[in-house]
Each structure stands twice: as C-alpha cells, then as structure tokens.
C-alpha cells in the first residue's frame, strides 16, 4: 500500500513546487507592477506641479548647468547654477549650489514633496504660490526667519527638521534616523 502512495505524494509535491514557483514569479511581477502603477498614479496626482518642475528643469538644462544629486522616493533632486534658492515641484527638487550641500535643506524640500503628495492638484495654490510670495517679501515685512510661514513650518515638520534657535536659524534635523544640528543661513 505504501508503494502506491509514494508516487501520488511525489506528484503532489511536484505540483506544489510548480504552483509555488508560479506564485513566487507572479509575486515578483505583481510587486513591480504595483510599484509602476503607484509611480504613474502619483505622477498624475501631482501633474500640475510636476509639469512646472520638469519645464524648469528643461530651461535649466538649456541655459545653465544641472547636476542630478539624488533620486529618493520617486523624487529627483537636482542642483542648478541658475537657482538662488531651492524649490520643490511634484517629483522634482531643484537646489542652488549652496543649498545642495545642506542636508537639512534637502530634508525641508522633501517635506514640500510630502505636501505635494498630500494635496495633489491643490499644492500650487495652497503651498507653491504662497511660499514663493513669502520668499520674496518676508524680509520686507520685518521677519528674520523664512521658516516662520505656515508652508515652511509644515514642510519642516514633514521633513523632520525642527527649529532650535529662531533668531540664529539654528536647526536640528533627522537624516537616516540620526539627529544632527546645522546653522541655515
């Protein structure tokens, strides 16, 4: 009787191995498919600001010098010689040369990227335009701290950047889970 059960058990074992391999291979393809779908849906969700960001990049590529610094969580971080500050637009962050070397600024800009992911098509109206206006007038209004405005406070919070001393712009930020301190000028 045992002799007759063994071939059947072997057949069952072979079928289990084949099914397991198919499921494993399909899981790999499904993981890739989910990753690409997530990227495409996120791109559509952030379409207006991404179009502006990539248009700026095209301008900087044509008229200036651009260097890709990082690619983090579907976000491209560039350095451009034509920038005077930093800007986050959907899937693009563009930094000036002085900001590109400051991880706290990169973390802050990644906070703006999270805002873009949360707000989608509303980002330019709720964050982008007010932030640009604030950057151009905050000193004339008597504020010494650029990060006082709601768009910048929220970006700092989402980017894990916290103010230590408001008068000297001394900040603490978390990078790779390690707390560091920096003076942002």
C-alpha positions as CSV (number, residue, x, y, z in Angstrom):
1,X,0.0,0.0,0.0
2,X,2.8,2.4,0.8
3,X,4.3,1.8,-2.7
4,X,1.1,3.2,-4.3
5,X,1.0,6.3,-2.1
6,X,4.6,7.4,-2.7
7,X,4.1,8.3,-6.4
8,X,1.0,10.2,-5.6
9,X,2.8,12.1,-2.8
10,X,5.6,12.8,-5.2
11,X,3.2,14.1,-7.8
12,X,1.5,16.3,-5.2
13,X,4.9,17.6,-4.1
14,X,5.9,18.4,-7.7
15,X,2.6,20.2,-8.2
16,X,3.1,22.2,-5.0
17,X,6.6,23.1,-6.2
18,X,5.4,24.2,-9.6
19,X,2.5,26.2,-8.1
20,X,4.8,27.8,-5.5
21,X,7.2,28.8,-8.3
22,X,4.4,30.3,-10.4
23,X,3.1,32.3,-7.4
24,X,6.6,33.4,-6.5
25,X,7.3,34.6,-10.0
26,X,3.9,36.3,-10.3
27,X,4.6,38.0,-6.9
28,X,7.8,39.5,-8.3
29,X,5.9,40.8,-11.3
30,X,3.0,42.0,-9.2
31,X,5.4,43.9,-6.9
32,X,6.9,45.6,-10.0
33,X,3.5,46.3,-11.5
34,X,2.3,47.8,-8.2
35,X,5.4,49.9,-8.0
36,X,5.0,51.3,-11.5
37,X,1.2,51.9,-11.1
38,X,1.9,53.8,-7.8
39,X,4.5,55.9,-9.7
40,X,2.1,56.7,-12.5
41,X,-0.8,57.5,-10.2
42,X,1.4,59.7,-8.1
43,X,2.6,61.5,-11.2
44,X,-1.0,62.1,-12.3
45,X,-2.0,63.2,-8.8
46,X,0.9,65.8,-8.8
47,X,0.7,66.6,-12.5
48,X,0.4,70.4,-12.5
49,X,3.5,70.9,-10.2
50,X,5.4,68.2,-11.9
51,X,4.9,69.8,-15.3
52,X,6.2,73.1,-13.9
53,X,9.1,71.3,-12.3
54,X,10.1,69.5,-15.4
55,X,9.7,72.6,-17.5
56,X,12.0,74.5,-15.1
57,X,14.5,71.6,-15.4
58,X,14.3,71.8,-19.2
59,X,15.0,75.6,-19.0
60,X,18.0,75.0,-16.7
61,X,19.4,72.2,-18.9
62,X,19.2,74.5,-22.0
63,X,20.5,77.7,-20.3
64,X,22.5,76.6,-17.3
65,X,24.4,73.8,-15.6
66,X,22.4,71.0,-14.0
67,X,23.5,68.0,-11.9
68,X,21.4,65.1,-10.6
69,X,22.2,64.8,-6.9
70,X,19.8,62.1,-5.7
71,X,16.8,60.0,-6.6
72,X,14.8,59.4,-3.4
73,X,11.2,58.0,-3.2
74,X,10.3,58.8,-6.8
75,X,11.8,62.3,-6.4
76,X,14.6,63.7,-8.5
77,X,16.9,66.2,-6.6
78,X,18.9,68.5,-8.9
79,X,21.5,71.2,-8.4
80,X,21.4,74.1,-10.8
81,X,23.8,77.1,-11.2
82,X,20.8,79.3,-12.2
83,X,18.9,78.8,-8.9
84,X,19.2,81.3,-6.0
85,X,17.4,79.1,-3.5
86,X,15.5,75.8,-3.6
87,X,12.1,74.7,-5.0
88,X,10.0,71.6,-4.8
89,X,7.6,70.9,-7.6
90,X,6.0,67.5,-7.6
91,X,8.6,64.9,-8.5
92,X,11.4,67.5,-8.8
93,X,13.5,69.4,-6.3
94,X,15.9,72.0,-7.7
95,X,18.6,73.5,-5.4
96,X,21.2,76.2,-5.7
97,X,24.8,75.2,-5.1
98,X,24.9,76.4,-1.5
99,X,21.7,74.5,-0.6
100,X,22.8,71.3,-2.3
101,X,25.4,70.7,0.4
102,X,23.0,71.2,3.3
103,X,21.1,68.0,4.3
104,X,18.7,70.0,6.4
105,X,17.6,72.0,3.4
106,X,17.2,68.8,1.3
107,X,15.1,67.4,4.2
108,X,13.0,70.6,4.2
109,X,12.4,70.3,0.5
110,X,11.4,66.6,0.9
111,X,8.8,67.9,3.4
112,X,7.4,70.0,0.5
113,X,7.4,66.8,-1.6
114,X,5.2,65.2,1.0
115,X,2.9,68.2,0.9
116,X,2.6,67.8,-2.8
117,X,1.7,64.1,-2.3
118,X,-0.9,65.0,0.2
119,X,-2.5,68.0,-1.7
120,X,-2.2,66.8,-5.3
121,X,-3.6,69.4,-7.7
122,X,-4.2,71.9,-4.8
123,X,-0.4,72.1,-4.0
124,X,0.4,75.1,-6.2
125,X,-2.4,77.1,-4.7
126,X,-2.1,76.1,-1.1
127,X,1.7,75.8,-0.8
128,X,3.6,76.7,-4.0
129,X,2.4,80.2,-4.8
130,X,2.1,81.4,-1.1
131,X,5.6,80.0,-0.5
132,X,7.1,81.9,-3.4
133,X,5.4,85.1,-2.4
134,X,6.6,84.7,1.1
135,X,10.2,84.1,0.0
136,X,10.1,87.4,-1.9
137,X,8.6,89.6,0.8
138,X,9.3,88.1,4.3
139,X,12.4,90.4,4.9
140,X,10.5,93.5,3.8
141,X,7.8,92.6,6.3
142,X,10.3,92.5,9.1
143,X,10.6,88.8,9.6
144,X,14.1,87.4,10.0
145,X,13.1,83.8,9.8
146,X,11.9,82.4,6.5
147,X,10.7,79.3,8.2
148,X,8.1,81.2,10.2
149,X,5.4,80.9,7.5
150,X,2.8,78.1,7.6
151,X,4.1,76.4,4.3
152,X,7.6,76.3,5.6
153,X,6.7,75.2,9.2
154,X,4.7,72.3,7.8
155,X,7.5,71.3,5.4
156,X,10.0,71.3,8.3
157,X,7.6,69.1,10.3
158,X,7.1,66.7,7.4
159,X,10.8,66.7,6.6
160,X,11.8,66.1,10.3
161,X,13.6,69.5,10.6
162,X,13.0,71.3,13.8
163,X,13.9,74.8,14.9
164,X,16.4,75.0,17.8
165,X,17.0,78.8,17.8
166,X,14.7,81.1,15.8
167,X,17.0,84.1,15.9
168,X,20.1,82.4,14.5
169,X,18.3,79.9,12.2
170,X,19.9,77.0,14.0
171,X,18.1,73.8,13.1
172,X,18.1,70.2,14.1
173,X,17.1,67.5,11.5
174,X,16.9,63.8,11.3
175,X,18.8,62.2,8.5
176,X,18.8,58.4,8.3
177,X,17.4,58.3,11.8
178,X,20.3,60.3,13.3
179,X,19.7,63.7,14.8
180,X,22.1,66.4,13.5
181,X,22.3,70.1,14.1
182,X,23.1,72.8,11.5
183,X,23.0,76.6,11.0
184,X,20.9,77.5,8.0
185,X,21.8,80.9,6.5
